[in-house]
Amino acid sequence: MRYDAVMKKIQSEKSGLELLGGMSAEVFLKTYWQKKPLQIKNAIPGFSGLLSPEELAGLACEEGVQSRLVSNRRGKWRVEDGPFAESRFLKLPEKNWTLLVQDVNHHLDEADRLLRKFSFIPYARLDDLMVSYAPDGGGVGPHFDSYDVFLLQGQGKRLWRISEQRDLSLVEDAPLRILKHFETQQEWLLEPGDMLYLPPHIAHWGIAVGDCMTYSIGFRAPSVQELVSEFLNYLQEKSTAQGMYTDPGLEQQLHPAEISDDMLNQVSGMLSDIQWDKSDVPSFLGCYLSAPKQHVIIDQPDYMSESAFRKKLQREGISLALNSQLLFYGENLFLNGEEIRAEDAIQGQLRQLADDRQLPAGFEAYEGLVELLHQWYLDGYLRFS
């Protein structure tokens, strides 16, 4: 049975998801996704977190890790960007601060596995796992996000105040998007393993009850302006337009500061050559959505010959690197911002690698597949399982 047929069969057999309190993904998407908040008690039974506050602070001290310290003193908000010196954490007050670390799934296998529990949402929309720590009373103030988010409670408790208010005006000159007027409409106290889903633009305010850590699963929601800008950049990179502006028939103008109709007509004709067809959109989108963020560092391993790679591949299997993204559309694959066209014989296995983020030990490795995986391994895009 082909891989896509197997996946379709598996998906049709899925019933309620433990992560959603027994609710099926179909019901969740139809009833709640981008529509209304949902509290899920005991979404992950026994969950109390993946790392300690000290380990989170250690990550925040590393180069290539996006982190922030948010504090509030006498009503004034302050944001500091990492990486931090270890001594910074010895000088923090007892309350009114929060440490946030982005892309924890790029650094911990356990965080990556947690993120994949949300695969009922396409990977093209899944962004990252952010982990925050706050002492009693800590938080980042009342705000709203422009994207969907699941808020999973780790150690401690956090009180969430929720509002579907329409007034989303912000405090002026604040370094964060703090709501100027917040009106609590609901309150939910999350304990370890509990989870809260919030659609975009739902106002919320999380307040630590004792020392607390929260795991935020965020989703990508690029603005129209961002998509237009990136798509035009994509067209520019593939453009083969030649020539330069010329005006051999130029005549003297009465007003030298005036832009002439002749110039406007010629430039308009040059710009009319900017064209694209339907196939350009999936190619752009696949490259754009799979591209690593600017701060991501991809480490390349020591060289390994293809024969040695093949032996280890069969013995251990292979996985995508934690900071790699593999997507596909039809027969086109997109890995870390690059479009790859692979032969039909290996399409199913590459789709399996994209969906499962790994190929198990002993899988049937065709010659062309091994060659391709070997190159991706040397590029730092893969790692041994």
ROROFI-492780 format. One line per field, with one value per residue (C-alpha): residue in three letters; x, z, y. Coordinates in Angstrom, 3 decimals, m for minus. Each point is the difference from the previous one (the first is absolute). Example, Ala and Ser with C-alpha at 12.3 -4.5 7.8 and 13.67 -1.06 7.14 Angstrom:
2
residuo	[ALA, SER];
c1	[12.300, 1.370];
c3	[7.800, m0.660];
c2	[m4.500, 3.440];
This chain:
385
residuo	[MET, ARG, TYR, ASP, ALA, VAL, MET, LYS, LYS, ILE, GLN, SER, GLU, LYS, SER, GLY, LEU, GLU, LEU, LEU, GLY, GLY, MET, SER, ALA, GLU, VAL, PHE, LEU, LYS, THR, TYR, TRP, GLN, LYS, LYS, PRO, LEU, GLN, ILE, LYS, ASN, ALA, ILE, PRO, GLY, PHE, SER, GLY, LEU, LEU, SER, PRO, GLU, GLU, LEU, ALA, GLY, LEU, ALA, CYS, GLU, GLU, GLY, VAL, GLN, SER, ARG, LEU, VAL, SER, ASN, ARG, ARG, GLY, LYS, TRP, ARG, VAL, GLU, ASP, GLY, PRO, PHE, ALA, GLU, SER, ARG, PHE, LEU, LYS, LEU, PRO, GLU, LYS, ASN, TRP, THR, LEU, LEU, VAL, GLN, ASP, VAL, ASN, HIS, HIS, LEU, ASP, GLU, ALA, ASP, ARG, LEU, LEU, ARG, LYS, PHE, SER, PHE, ILE, PRO, TYR, ALA, ARG, LEU, ASP, ASP, LEU, MET, VAL, SER, TYR, ALA, PRO, ASP, GLY, GLY, GLY, VAL, GLY, PRO, HIS, PHE, ASP, SER, TYR, ASP, VAL, PHE, LEU, LEU, GLN, GLY, GLN, GLY, LYS, ARG, LEU, TRP, ARG, ILE, SER, GLU, GLN, ARG, ASP, LEU, SER, LEU, VAL, GLU, ASP, ALA, PRO, LEU, ARG, ILE, LEU, LYS, HIS, PHE, GLU, THR, GLN, GLN, GLU, TRP, LEU, LEU, GLU, PRO, GLY, ASP, MET, LEU, TYR, LEU, PRO, PRO, HIS, ILE, ALA, HIS, TRP, GLY, ILE, ALA, VAL, GLY, ASP, CYS, MET, THR, TYR, SER, ILE, GLY, PHE, ARG, ALA, PRO, SER, VAL, GLN, GLU, LEU, VAL, SER, GLU, PHE, LEU, ASN, TYR, LEU, GLN, GLU, LYS, SER, THR, ALA, GLN, GLY, MET, TYR, THR, ASP, PRO, GLY, LEU, GLU, GLN, GLN, LEU, HIS, PRO, ALA, GLU, ILE, SER, ASP, ASP, MET, LEU, ASN, GLN, VAL, SER, GLY, MET, LEU, SER, ASP, ILE, GLN, TRP, ASP, LYS, SER, ASP, VAL, PRO, SER, PHE, LEU, GLY, CYS, TYR, LEU, SER, ALA, PRO, LYS, GLN, HIS, VAL, ILE, ILE, ASP, GLN, PRO, ASP, TYR, MET, SER, GLU, SER, ALA, PHE, ARG, LYS, LYS, LEU, GLN, ARG, GLU, GLY, ILE, SER, LEU, ALA, LEU, ASN, SER, GLN, LEU, LEU, PHE, TYR, GLY, GLU, ASN, LEU, PHE, LEU, ASN, GLY, GLU, GLU, ILE, ARG, ALA, GLU, ASP, ALA, ILE, GLN, GLY, GLN, LEU, ARG, GLN, LEU, ALA, ASP, ASP, ARG, GLN, LEU, PRO, ALA, GLY, PHE, GLU, ALA, TYR, GLU, GLY, LEU, VAL, GLU, LEU, LEU, HIS, GLN, TRP, TYR, LEU, ASP, GLY, TYR, LEU, ARG, PHE, SER];
c1	[0.000, 1.370, 1.069, m2.692, m2.701, 1.290, m0.057, m3.549, m1.078, 1.702, m1.575, m3.464, 0.391, 0.959, m2.634, 0.323, 3.439, 1.230, 1.577, m3.461, m1.695, m1.429, m1.343, 0.772, 2.180, m2.909, m2.329, 2.697, 0.772, m3.671, m1.099, 2.963, 2.895, 0.175, m3.481, m0.007, 2.190, 0.087, 1.247, 1.163, 0.493, 2.726, 0.849, 3.256, m0.420, 3.039, 1.648, 2.040, 2.423, 3.056, 2.710, 0.667, 0.155, 3.782, 0.224, m2.191, 2.272, 2.972, m1.547, m0.533, 3.752, 0.899, 0.811, m2.573, m2.864, m2.685, m0.884, m1.453, m0.313, m3.186, m0.346, m2.352, 1.147, m2.226, m2.374, 2.744, 0.661, 3.515, 1.259, 3.567, 1.168, 2.320, 2.360, 0.562, 2.974, m0.610, 0.524, m3.115, m2.231, 1.635, m1.166, m3.690, m2.637, m2.353, m2.984, m1.284, 2.176, m0.253, 2.569, m1.100, 1.973, m1.084, 0.505, 0.715, m0.941, 3.242, 2.043, m1.806, m1.195, m2.778, m1.189, m0.074, m2.049, m2.414, m0.447, m0.774, m2.969, m1.684, 0.354, m3.775, 0.928, 2.160, 3.736, m0.168, m1.935, 1.891, 2.641, 1.815, m0.078, 0.690, 0.609, m0.411, 0.858, m1.378, 0.083, m3.219, m2.029, 2.187, m1.280, 0.264, m3.165, m3.345, 0.535, m1.216, 1.722, m0.603, 0.289, m1.492, 1.669, m0.279, 1.123, 1.069, 0.740, 3.182, 1.070, m2.017, m3.265, m0.982, m3.187, m1.221, m2.339, m1.753, m1.982, m1.577, m0.063, 0.162, 2.093, 3.546, 1.679, 3.525, 1.994, 2.063, 3.795, m0.023, 2.602, m2.745, m3.486, m1.725, m3.740, m0.987, m3.448, m0.517, m3.353, 0.012, m2.920, 1.217, 2.608, 1.606, 2.582, 2.310, 1.834, 2.749, m1.194, m2.935, m0.155, m1.741, m0.589, m0.398, m0.902, 1.633, m0.847, m1.495, 1.241, 1.680, 2.073, 1.923, 1.045, 2.303, m1.385, 3.226, 3.029, m1.349, 1.036, m2.227, 0.530, m1.405, m0.611, m0.286, m1.062, 1.125, m2.366, 1.890, m1.613, m1.155, 2.687, 2.706, m1.176, m0.150, 3.472, 1.543, m1.721, 1.352, 3.484, m0.488, m1.001, 2.987, 2.401, m1.361, m0.383, 1.940, m0.918, 2.726, 0.813, 0.008, m2.092, 0.779, m1.380, 1.786, m2.902, 0.200, m1.281, 0.595, m2.692, m1.510, 0.263, 3.190, m1.448, m3.037, m0.226, m1.094, m2.765, 2.570, 2.011, m3.121, m1.147, 3.377, 0.390, m3.586, 0.826, 3.116, m1.955, m2.712, 2.571, m0.332, m2.148, m0.554, m2.090, m1.811, 3.081, 2.008, m2.247, 0.600, 3.709, 0.192, m2.157, 1.934, 3.344, m1.328, m1.682, 2.896, 2.758, 1.832, m0.427, 2.819, 1.497, 0.110, 3.488, 0.349, 3.040, 1.652, 1.387, 3.433, 0.304, m1.255, 0.375, m3.138, 0.829, 0.445, m3.155, m1.971, 1.033, m0.828, m3.255, m1.230, 1.097, m1.384, m2.435, 0.036, m1.876, m0.421, 2.200, m2.030, 0.228, m0.843, m3.366, m1.037, m3.278, m1.463, m2.584, m0.782, 3.337, 1.944, 1.841, 1.295, 2.809, 1.237, m0.946, 1.143, m2.195, 0.919, m1.316, 0.423, m0.670, m3.341, 1.510, 1.050, m2.897, m1.849, 2.995, 0.757, m3.597, 0.312, 3.118, m1.933, m3.009, 1.803, 3.235, 1.898, 0.572, 0.433, 2.938, m0.136, m2.233, 0.308, 2.678, 0.107, 3.243, m1.303, m1.468, 3.247, 1.907, m2.496, m0.142, 3.788, 0.228, m2.660, 1.898, 3.227, m1.929, m1.087, m3.679, m0.159, 1.326, 0.125, m2.950];
c3	[0.000, m0.929, 2.846, m0.618, m0.043, 3.303, 1.565, m1.203, 1.589, 3.305, 0.099, m0.688, 2.986, 2.449, 2.611, 2.963, 0.745, 3.592, m0.615, m0.621, 2.937, m2.162, m2.636, m3.598, m2.085, m2.437, 2.706, 1.385, m3.413, m0.839, 3.358, 1.559, m2.427, m0.662, 1.522, 3.811, 3.025, 1.497, 3.403, 0.118, 3.465, 0.291, m3.700, 0.680, 3.180, 2.258, m1.961, 2.156, m2.579, m2.044, 1.719, 3.235, 0.412, 0.322, m3.280, m1.722, 1.270, m1.306, m3.476, 0.195, 0.468, m3.240, m3.317, m2.705, 2.503, m0.072, 3.524, 1.807, 3.544, 0.551, 3.190, 1.459, 2.536, 1.295, m2.921, m2.662, m2.277, m1.016, m2.474, m0.143, m2.820, 0.538, m0.015, 3.660, 2.277, 2.829, 2.477, m1.354, 1.686, 3.375, m0.072, m0.679, 2.507, 1.744, m2.204, m3.058, m2.647, m2.609, m2.024, m3.472, m2.281, m3.619, m2.192, 2.899, m2.424, m1.868, 3.050, 1.827, m1.472, 2.591, m1.092, m3.636, 0.915, 1.958, m2.978, m2.274, 2.203, m1.754, m3.463, m0.463, m1.115, m3.182, 0.569, m2.468, 2.731, 3.025, 1.186, 3.233, 3.672, 2.293, 3.688, 2.673, 3.682, 2.471, 3.785, 1.921, m1.590, m3.127, m3.538, m3.118, 0.582, m1.831, m3.726, m3.101, m2.663, m3.738, m0.208, 1.603, 3.162, 2.374, 3.549, 1.804, 3.703, 1.320, 3.611, 2.273, m0.782, m2.170, 0.104, m3.450, m0.394, m3.363, m1.905, m3.447, 0.140, m3.188, 1.443, m0.851, 0.413, 1.416, 2.635, m1.789, 0.051, 1.720, m1.288, m0.017, m1.492, 3.315, m0.150, 1.300, 1.164, 1.067, 1.185, 1.515, m1.286, 1.080, 2.373, m0.264, 2.411, m1.776, 1.933, m1.272, m3.128, m0.633, m3.280, m1.429, m3.703, m1.150, m3.523, m1.432, 1.534, 3.206, 2.806, 2.828, 3.112, 1.695, 3.623, 1.752, 3.200, 1.707, m2.136, m3.341, m3.480, m3.057, m3.368, m2.893, m3.309, m2.594, m3.644, m3.013, m1.349, m2.475, m0.885, m3.527, m0.206, 0.981, m2.567, m2.764, 0.850, 0.186, m3.207, m1.883, 1.332, m1.257, m3.464, m0.040, 0.720, m2.877, m2.392, m3.265, m1.029, m2.096, m1.236, 1.431, m0.221, m3.210, m1.637, m3.324, m1.124, 3.043, m0.600, 2.071, 2.645, 1.005, 3.678, 0.744, 3.357, m1.667, m0.502, m3.593, m1.384, m2.253, 3.035, 1.810, m3.038, m0.494, 3.671, 0.060, m2.942, 1.754, 3.185, m1.977, m0.685, 3.657, m0.337, 1.745, m0.510, 2.332, 0.483, 1.458, 3.075, 1.518, m0.801, 1.785, 2.915, 0.554, 0.041, 2.158, 2.621, 0.316, 0.158, 3.354, 2.050, m0.257, 3.379, m0.643, m0.247, m1.946, 1.114, m2.487, 1.239, m0.668, m3.461, m0.397, m3.174, m1.758, 0.666, 3.748, m0.015, m1.641, 2.645, 2.888, m1.691, m0.101, 3.559, 1.649, m2.375, m0.657, 1.297, m0.998, 2.046, 2.696, m1.870, m3.427, m1.735, m2.870, m1.805, m3.272, m2.615, m2.665, m1.204, 1.215, 3.319, 1.947, 2.524, 1.968, m2.707, m2.963, m2.615, m0.772, m2.818, 0.743, m2.149, 0.378, 1.561, 3.167, 0.335, 2.541, 2.312, m0.164, 0.884, 2.915, 1.108, m0.252, 1.976, 2.638, m0.007, m0.128, m1.930, 2.213, 0.018, m2.726, m2.405, m3.696, m1.216, m3.750, m1.576, m0.878, 3.473, 1.796, m2.187, 0.743, 3.756, 0.154, m1.499, 2.376, 2.920, m1.061, m0.320, 3.638, m0.833, 1.362, 3.001, 0.977, 2.081];
c2	[0.000, 3.451, 2.275, 2.625, m2.697, m1.380, 3.460, 0.590, m3.282, 0.869, 3.455, m1.415, m2.330, 2.747, 0.713, 2.328, 1.421, m0.144, 3.400, 1.459, m1.690, m2.768, 2.381, m0.960, 2.288, 0.359, 1.351, 2.302, 1.487, 0.474, 1.390, 1.816, 0.593, 3.771, 0.335, m0.131, m0.872, m3.473, m1.154, m3.623, m1.450, m2.631, 0.215, m1.874, m2.065, 0.143, 2.801, 2.353, 1.329, m0.952, 2.005, 1.842, 3.791, m0.305, m1.929, 2.580, 2.763, m1.996, m0.059, 3.744, 0.426, m1.794, 1.658, m0.652, m0.343, 2.687, 1.074, 2.992, 1.275, 1.979, 2.004, 2.557, 2.541, 2.774, m0.511, 0.233, m2.970, m0.944, m2.623, m1.349, m2.266, m2.943, m1.708, 0.834, m0.332, m2.483, 2.816, 1.760, m2.577, 0.663, 3.608, m0.526, 1.148, m2.409, 0.872, 1.879, m1.603, m2.759, m1.936, m1.116, m2.315, m0.575, m3.083, m2.349, m2.807, 0.764, m0.908, m2.825, m3.293, m0.107, 3.457, m1.078, m3.082, 2.195, 2.286, m2.970, m0.892, 2.909, m1.545, 0.190, 3.531, 0.029, 0.466, 2.906, 1.880, m1.287, 2.457, m0.767, m0.905, 2.939, m0.656, 2.651, 0.129, 2.532, 0.318, 0.624, 2.799, 0.112, 0.366, 2.128, 2.000, 0.038, m0.449, m1.805, m2.069, 0.094, m3.778, m3.118, m1.289, m2.948, 0.808, m3.173, 0.261, m1.560, 0.357, 2.281, 1.718, 2.935, 2.050, 0.995, 2.938, m0.033, 2.615, 0.107, 3.787, 2.009, 2.812, m1.097, 3.387, m0.221, 1.833, 2.609, m0.224, m3.405, m2.521, m2.655, m0.072, 0.731, 0.660, 3.417, m1.135, m3.608, m1.324, m3.492, m2.099, m3.464, m1.408, m3.422, m1.418, m2.427, m2.694, m2.333, m1.820, 2.383, 1.892, 3.035, 0.644, 3.596, 1.160, 3.146, 3.372, m1.394, 2.246, m1.918, 0.557, m2.779, 0.444, m2.482, m1.513, m0.937, m0.856, m1.172, m1.156, 0.127, m1.700, 2.034, m1.741, 2.751, m0.042, 1.995, 2.640, 2.217, 3.297, 0.736, 2.691, m2.494, m2.566, 2.608, 1.289, m3.469, m1.124, 3.027, m0.835, m3.565, 1.269, 2.343, m2.849, m2.101, 2.947, m0.083, 3.551, 1.618, 3.474, 3.509, 3.107, 1.921, 3.134, 0.626, 2.208, 2.270, 3.543, 3.106, 0.594, 3.305, m1.088, m2.001, m1.159, m1.588, m3.789, m0.398, m2.153, m1.688, m1.134, m1.202, m1.978, m1.649, m0.962, m1.252, m2.271, m1.294, m0.786, m1.772, m2.729, m1.064, m3.105, m3.296, m3.079, m2.396, m2.198, 2.891, 0.278, m3.498, 0.294, 3.338, m1.123, m3.241, 1.814, 2.833, m2.205, m2.442, 2.615, 0.216, 3.161, 2.500, m0.866, m3.772, m1.472, m3.267, m1.970, m2.333, m3.328, m1.428, m1.542, m3.576, m2.035, m1.199, m3.660, 0.622, 2.100, m2.819, m2.526, 2.301, 1.004, m3.592, m0.617, 3.147, 1.683, 3.746, 3.045, 3.600, 2.315, 1.761, 3.307, m1.489, 0.238, m2.294, 0.697, m1.230, 0.921, m2.558, m1.319, 3.018, m0.063, 2.968, m0.325, 3.000, 2.471, m2.072, m1.687, m3.601, m2.170, m3.695, m3.032, m1.758, m3.144, 1.848, 2.455, m2.144, m0.345, 3.712, 0.792, m2.408, 1.874, 3.286, m1.283, m2.083, 2.020, m3.291, m3.194, m3.069, m2.380, m2.635, 1.940, m0.839, 2.396, 0.477, 1.164, 3.466, 0.417, m0.815, 2.439, 2.772, m0.703, m0.110, 3.484, 1.326, m1.523, 1.714, 3.282, m0.341, m0.539, m3.580, m1.890, m3.630, m1.178];
